[in-house]
Amino acid sequence: MLHAMPNRDDVSRSSRFSFSTACLLLFLLLGTLPAQTHFADLVRSPVDPANRVLLKGHHPLWANSRNDVGIVPADLPIERVTIVLNRSPQRHKAFDQFLRDQQNPT
């Protein structure tokens, strides 16, 4: 029984593909470093639970007094919660630029 030896072109093609993939990943990783600029913390004081704002349109219909079952334990994990915070104009501009850079094929 003869064992098929890899064709030189197949080995070369495979090596080129692996090398190209590695270079692309390295390029993508290094390309994202400048985008990860450090911003100062925006929360500079303890959060006051008494100082809250109700966001209109963000209250699920099932969350009403009929479905209230009382206080939950403090260690209960809360899942599927979305918190929306405003960005500063500078941070929003940087985010928009980041999105444009992500969509730019060059």
DRENDO-1510 file (C-alpha; in Angstrom, 1 decimal, always signed):
<recs>
REC; n; res; u; v; w
REC; 1; MET; +0.0; +0.0; +0.0 .
REC; 2; LEU; +1.4; +3.3; -1.0 .
REC; 3; HIS; +1.2; +6.3; +1.3 .
REC; 4; ALA; +0.4; +9.5; -0.4 .
REC; 5; MET; +3.1; +12.1; +0.2 .
REC; 6; PRO; +2.0; +15.7; +0.6 .
REC; 7; ASN; +2.4; +17.7; -2.5 .
REC; 8; ARG; +5.0; +20.4; -2.2 .
REC; 9; ASP; +2.4; +23.0; -3.3 .
REC; 10; ASP; +0.0; +21.7; -0.6 .
REC; 11; VAL; +2.6; +22.1; +2.1 .
REC; 12; SER; +3.6; +25.5; +0.8 .
REC; 13; ARG; +0.0; +26.6; +0.6 .
REC; 14; SER; -0.7; +25.3; +4.1 .
REC; 15; SER; +2.4; +27.1; +5.5 .
REC; 16; ARG; +1.4; +30.3; +3.8 .
REC; 17; PHE; -2.1; +30.1; +5.1 .
REC; 18; SER; -0.9; +29.5; +8.7 .
REC; 19; PHE; +1.6; +32.3; +8.4 .
REC; 20; SER; -0.9; +34.7; +6.9 .
REC; 21; THR; -3.4; +33.9; +9.6 .
REC; 22; ALA; -0.9; +34.4; +12.4 .
REC; 23; CYS; +0.1; +37.8; +10.9 .
REC; 24; LEU; -3.5; +38.9; +10.5 .
REC; 25; LEU; -4.2; +38.0; +14.2 .
REC; 26; LEU; -1.1; +39.8; +15.3 .
REC; 27; PHE; -2.0; +42.9; +13.2 .
REC; 28; LEU; -5.6; +42.9; +14.6 .
REC; 29; LEU; -4.4; +42.6; +18.2 .
REC; 30; LEU; -1.8; +45.3; +17.8 .
REC; 31; GLY; -4.2; +47.5; +16.0 .
REC; 32; THR; -6.6; +47.6; +18.9 .
REC; 33; LEU; -4.1; +48.7; +21.5 .
REC; 34; PRO; -4.3; +52.4; +20.7 .
REC; 35; ALA; -8.1; +52.2; +20.8 .
REC; 36; GLN; -8.0; +51.0; +24.4 .
REC; 37; THR; -7.3; +54.4; +25.8 .
REC; 38; HIS; -7.6; +54.7; +29.6 .
REC; 39; PHE; -10.3; +57.1; +30.8 .
REC; 40; ALA; -10.6; +58.4; +34.3 .
REC; 41; ASP; -13.3; +56.8; +36.5 .
REC; 42; LEU; -16.6; +58.6; +36.2 .
REC; 43; VAL; -18.0; +57.4; +39.5 .
REC; 44; ARG; -16.1; +59.4; +42.0 .
REC; 45; SER; -18.2; +59.0; +45.1 .
REC; 46; PRO; -20.3; +56.2; +46.7 .
REC; 47; VAL; -23.6; +55.5; +45.0 .
REC; 48; ASP; -26.6; +56.8; +47.0 .
REC; 49; PRO; -29.5; +54.4; +46.6 .
REC; 50; ALA; -31.9; +57.3; +47.6 .
REC; 51; ASN; -30.8; +59.3; +44.6 .
REC; 52; ARG; -32.3; +57.4; +41.7 .
REC; 53; VAL; -33.9; +58.3; +38.3 .
REC; 54; LEU; -36.7; +56.3; +36.7 .
REC; 55; LEU; -36.0; +55.8; +33.0 .
REC; 56; LYS; -39.3; +55.9; +31.1 .
REC; 57; GLY; -39.9; +53.0; +28.8 .
REC; 58; HIS; -37.5; +50.8; +30.6 .
REC; 59; HIS; -39.9; +49.1; +33.0 .
REC; 60; PRO; -41.0; +45.6; +32.0 .
REC; 61; LEU; -44.8; +45.1; +31.9 .
REC; 62; TRP; -44.5; +42.0; +34.2 .
REC; 63; ALA; -42.8; +44.0; +36.9 .
REC; 64; ASN; -45.8; +45.3; +38.8 .
REC; 65; SER; -47.3; +45.1; +42.3 .
REC; 66; ARG; -49.4; +42.0; +41.4 .
REC; 67; ASN; -46.2; +40.1; +40.8 .
REC; 68; ASP; -44.3; +41.4; +43.8 .
REC; 69; VAL; -43.2; +38.5; +46.0 .
REC; 70; GLY; -41.3; +40.6; +48.6 .
REC; 71; ILE; -37.6; +41.3; +49.4 .
REC; 72; VAL; -35.0; +39.1; +47.7 .
REC; 73; PRO; -31.8; +37.9; +49.5 .
REC; 74; ALA; -28.9; +40.2; +49.1 .
REC; 75; ASP; -26.7; +37.4; +47.5 .
REC; 76; LEU; -29.3; +36.7; +44.8 .
REC; 77; PRO; -27.5; +37.0; +41.4 .
REC; 78; ILE; -29.3; +39.4; +39.1 .
REC; 79; GLU; -29.2; +38.4; +35.5 .
REC; 80; ARG; -30.3; +40.0; +32.2 .
REC; 81; VAL; -30.2; +43.5; +33.5 .
REC; 82; THR; -29.2; +46.4; +31.2 .
REC; 83; ILE; -28.0; +49.6; +32.7 .
REC; 84; VAL; -27.7; +52.6; +30.3 .
REC; 85; LEU; -25.4; +55.4; +31.2 .
REC; 86; ASN; -24.8; +58.7; +29.4 .
REC; 87; ARG; -21.3; +59.2; +27.9 .
REC; 88; SER; -19.5; +62.5; +28.0 .
REC; 89; PRO; -19.4; +64.2; +24.6 .
REC; 90; GLN; -15.6; +63.4; +24.4 .
REC; 91; ARG; -16.2; +59.7; +25.2 .
REC; 92; HIS; -19.1; +59.5; +22.8 .
REC; 93; LYS; -17.0; +61.0; +20.0 .
REC; 94; ALA; -14.2; +58.5; +20.8 .
REC; 95; PHE; -16.7; +55.7; +20.7 .
REC; 96; ASP; -18.1; +56.8; +17.3 .
REC; 97; GLN; -14.6; +57.0; +15.9 .
REC; 98; PHE; -13.9; +53.5; +17.3 .
REC; 99; LEU; -17.0; +52.2; +15.4 .
REC; 100; ARG; -16.0; +53.9; +12.2 .
REC; 101; ASP; -12.5; +52.4; +12.5 .
REC; 102; GLN; -14.0; +49.0; +13.0 .
REC; 103; GLN; -16.1; +49.3; +9.8 .
REC; 104; ASN; -13.2; +50.7; +7.8 .
REC; 105; PRO; -11.7; +47.9; +5.6 .
REC; 106; THR; -8.4; +49.6; +5.2 .
</recs>
